[in-house]
Amino acid sequence: MKNTKLLPIFLFLLIIVFNCKENKQNNNNIDTVQNFEDTNIVNNISETLDIVAKFIITSEKPGVCGKNIKVSFDASDSIKIDSIEIYFDEKKINSFFSNTFELEITTENETVGGKKIYAKVYSDNKFKTFEQNIVLLSDIIPQKLKYKVIKEYPHDVNAYTQGLVYEDGILYEATGLDTKSSLRKVDLNTGEVLFSFTIPNNFFGEGITIVNEKIIQITWQNNTGFVYDKKNFQVLAEFNYNTEGWGLTFDGEFLYMTDGSHIIYVLDPNTYSVVKQIPVLDNKDRVFYLNELEYINGFIYANIYLTEQIVKIDPKTGKVVATIDFTGLLPDALKTEDTDVLNGIAFDKKNNRIFVTGKNWPKLYEVVFL
């Protein structure tokens, strides 16, 4: 369960799970920050061309967006090479017609995360591919934003908040936990639950967002999402995905979903299929435990699970541009043994208001970032 009362055991399990998950994800996204030794002889893809060559990447390891990556290739003169095509992140960037070359690849406008660099060598209608992988960190040191509390509102202390959305004067909230998950309409000013729908007991409710007149919700480990009528919470459809479900938001064009890793999945809001993946990194490493999400004025804000931190992410690049530390937001005097971590971000677009709360918190706060 996503419950910090079982924190020591849960952390141990998370380490195992995420290590396994990262190994699986790295088949498609090479985002490992360690193990960047140069490979002098690369024969990892077997093709019909019999050739041995040095294919070397020289750069900071891991690399940094904005800094050039040096690539060199040196093949034996015993074979006549017709051409060599160089690809960076699946984009062809150059061609050479000799056995030796040196090249600098610019990363000025690149996104963060794992990148594959490979050379496709042609000779006598045969070819062989030499490849290496590198990670690009962000070139931005995240700004440390402060916050100011504008107003406090009552919040149901029994609500294990997993998703939070505000629209047209109503606060929509999804709560979690096995057999206790619900979807609610809440009066912001009083905290009163105006309408509630209990999710079937075998589902652990997670993030929600609103797309036109529909509420979209994901669940934790059931690989199942629900589409509700916003007015009466009638279930209109179900959809499936291959990861865990944690946070969800909508930018007016695409859905963005997290699974507790450092990846944001971009979904088509009509088919719910994955359009692309956005690795999220700062200037030091991948940013794990991305949880509840909210799209605010061109950026994605994400709770970092097991912390009181929120990060501000540029969805175009995957770079963390700012962090906000909410440690101490909920006074100790209001905490009980059931009080859990900060989780829940909502945005009142019409009035430019931001709301945050936590799992089993008695308060919801309107804040501004400074």
N, C-alpha and C positions, 0 to 999 in steps of 0.2 A: 504494500500500500504506500501511497505517497503521503506518509505521515512521519513527521520528524520525531515523534516519540520513540520510534524504533530506529533512531538516527545511527548509532554505531553499526548495527547489523545492516541497515539500509545502505550506508556509505560503502561498506565492504562489497555488498551485492552490486551496487552501482558501478564500482570500479571494474568488476568482472564483466558486467553487462556491456558497459560502454567500450571496454577493450575489445570485446567480441564484435560489438556493433561497428566500431571504427574499422576493424579489419575487413568487415563486410563492405562498409561504405567506401573504403579506400580503393576497392576495385574500380570505382567510378570517379572518386575524388581523392587524389593523392595529397592528403593534408597532414602527413606526419611531419613533425618539426625536427625530429632527430634523424640520424642515419643518412647523412648526405655525403658520404665518401665518394670521391671521383671514381668512376669505373673506367679503367684504361682499355680493357678489351671487352666488348659487349657482343655476345652472341645469343641474347635471350629470345630472339624471334628467328626461328628457323625458316629460311627461304631457299630458293634454288641457287642463288648466287653464292659461290664459295669465296669469301673474303674475310680477312681479319684486319681490323683498323682500330685506331684510338679515337674515341669520341668523348671529349672531355668538356665539362661545364665548369667554369671558374667564376664564382661569385660568392657573396656572403651566403652562409648556410645557416638558417634559411635565408632566402632572398627577401628583398624589400621592394615594394612597389615604388617605381620612380627611378630605381637604380638599374643600370644596364647589366645584362647577363652575358658573359663572354663564352663563346662556344668555339671549339676547334676540332678539326677532323683531320686525320692523317692515315692514309691507306698505303699499303705496299705498292711499289711501282710495277710489281709483277703482273698486275691486272690493269687493263685500260678501262677507266670509268667514263661512261658517256655523260652522265649528269647526276647531281645530288640535289634533291629537294629538301628544304629545311622547313619543318612545321613547329609552331609554338601554340600549344593549347588548341590543336586541331586546325590552326590557320596556317596556310602556306605563306612564308615570309620571304623566301629567297631561293635561288637556284645557283649551283656552281657546276663547272665543267672541268674540274681537275681533281687530282687525288688528295689534295691538301687545301684547306681553307681555314680562315679565322673569321669570326663574325661576332658583332655585338648586337644583342637583342634589347630593344627599348621596352620598358615596362611602365612607361609614364601613365598610360590610360588603362592599365590592366586592373582587373578585380583581384581580390585576395584569394588565397587558397592554393590547392594543388594544381600544378601545371606539368604537362608532358611536353618535352622537347625531343623531337626525333628527326633523324636523317634517313631519307629513302634513297638508296644508292642503286643506280641502274647501270648495267653493263651487258651488252650483247643480248638484249631482250629479256634479261633476268634482273631481279632486284633483291635487295636485302635491307632490312630496317634496323637501325641502331637507335636506341632511345634511352633517355634519362628523365627522372622526375625531380621537381623542385617545388618548394612551398614559397609563396610570396606573402609576407606579413604586411600589415598596414604601415604606411609611412606617416600616419597621424598619431600623435600622442593624444589620447582621449582627454578632452576638457573635463575637469571636475566641476560639475554644476552644483550649485546650492539650491535650496528650495525654501519657500515661505508658505506657511499654512494660511489660507484665506478664510476657510470656514470648516467647522466640524459638523458631521451629520451622524445620527444614530445608525448602527449597523447590527443586524442580527448576529449575536454571539454564537449561535448554533450553525451559522453558514460557513461551511468549509469551502471558501471561495476558490473557484477554478477559472471562471470566465466572467468578464464584466464589460457591459456595453451600455452607452447612454444615447437615447434618441427620442426626440419630441417629448421631452419632459418625463420620460420613464427610464428607470434604471433596470436593465435586464441582467440577471445574475444566474450563473450556473454554479451549483455546488457539487462536491464530490463525496467520496467514501463509498465503500461497498454497502449496498442496500439502503443508502441514504442520499443518493444523488438526485438533484432536482434542477428544474428550470423555473425561474421566477420573474415576475414583474414586481418591482419594488418602488414605493414612493420615496424619492430621494430625501425629502425634508423630514419625514417621520420615521423612515426605515420600515414602514409597514409593508408586509408582503401582500400585494393586491391580488395576485393570482399565481398559482403554483402547479407544476406538473411533475409528478414523480417518475423518474426514469426507471425502467425495468431493473429488478434487483441484480441481474447478471451483468449490468453495465456500470462502469465507473466514469461518471461524467467529467468532462474536461472543458476546454476553451469553447467560446461561442463568438459569433459575429453576426452582423445583419447585412443581408444582401437584398435590397429592395424591400419587399414585404415578407421576406422569409428570414428565419433564424437558422443559422447553420451551427451545428454542434459536433464536436469530435469526442471520442471516448479514449480512455487510457490504453488498455492492452487488448481491446476487443477488435481492433482494426475496422471499426464501424463508425460512420458518421450519420447524423440525422438531419433532416430538413423539416422545419416546423413552419406552420402558418404563424406569423408574428402576432396576429390578433388573439387566437385561441389556443395556440400551441398544439394544434392538430398535426400529427406526423404525416407529412406529405410524401416523403421518400427516404430511402437509406442509400448510403454509398460506402465503398470500402477503400482502404489504403493499406500499404504494406509495412508501415512503421508503427511505433506507438503514437498516440495523440496527446499533446500537451497544450499548446497555445494556438490561437487562431485569430486572424484579423483580415480586413478587407480594405483595399485601397481605392475601390471604385472600379477596378478592372480585374484584379486577381486576388485570390485568397492566399494567405501566407500561414503556414503551419509549422510548429516545432514538435520535436519528439524527445527533447531533453538532451540532445547532442549539441554540436555547434553548427548544425545545418538548419536553414530555413527552407522549407519546401514551398514552391510556388505552384498553386493549383488553378486549373481552369474552373471558374465558378459555375459553369454549366455541366461539365462532365466530371469534375472533381479529380481529373487525372493530373499527374505531376507534369508541369510544363518545364521546369528547371529547378535546380538547387542552388542556394546561396550559402556558401561557407562563410561563417562570421569569425573574423579574427581582429585582434587589436595589434599594437606594435610589438607584442611579445609572444603571443601564442593564439591558439584557437580559444574561443569563448564557449565553454560548455554550459549545460543545464539551462539553455534558453527555454523559458516557460511561457507564461501568459503574455500576450502581445496586444499592442494597440498602435494603429497607424495614425500619426499626428503630423499634419503639415509636411508631408514628403518624407518622413522618417518613421522607422519602426522602433517602438520602445518595448523592451523585453524585461520582464522579471527574471532574475537569475535565481533559480531554485536553491533553497537552503541558505539564502543570504537575504540581506535587506537592501540589495543593490538592484538598480534598474540601469540598463544600458541603452544608449541611443544609437541606432544602426542606420547607415545609409544603404538602402536596399539595392541601389545601382551598383555598389562596389563590394558590399559585405563588410565594410570597415566600421568599427566602433568609433564614433566621433565624440562621444561624451558618456560620462557615468554620473549617476546620482546616488548618494549614500543616504538611505532613510533610517539608519540606526538611531533609535531613540524617538522616532515619530510617535509610536504608541507608548505613553508613559508606563513605567513599571507598575504604578499603582492600579492600572487598568488591566494588567495581565493576570491570567489565571493559569492553572495547570493545563488547560486546553488551548491556550493561546499558541498559535503557530506562526509561520513565517509570513512576511509581506508577500501578497499575491493579489493582483487585480488592478488593472489600469483601464480607465474609461475616459473618453473625450467627448465633450459637448461642443460639437463643431460650430453650431450657430452662435454660441456665446463664448467660444474659445476658453472653455474651462476643462481642467484636468482633475480627475478623481483617482485616488488610490486607497486601497484597504489591504487587509490580510485575512488569512484563514482563521476563523473563529475570533475575529476582532470585534469589539463593541463599538468601534468608530470607523467612519469613512471620512476621508479628508479631501477637501478641495485645495489644490496646491498650485503654485506657479514656480517655474524654474528661473533661477537667477544666474 
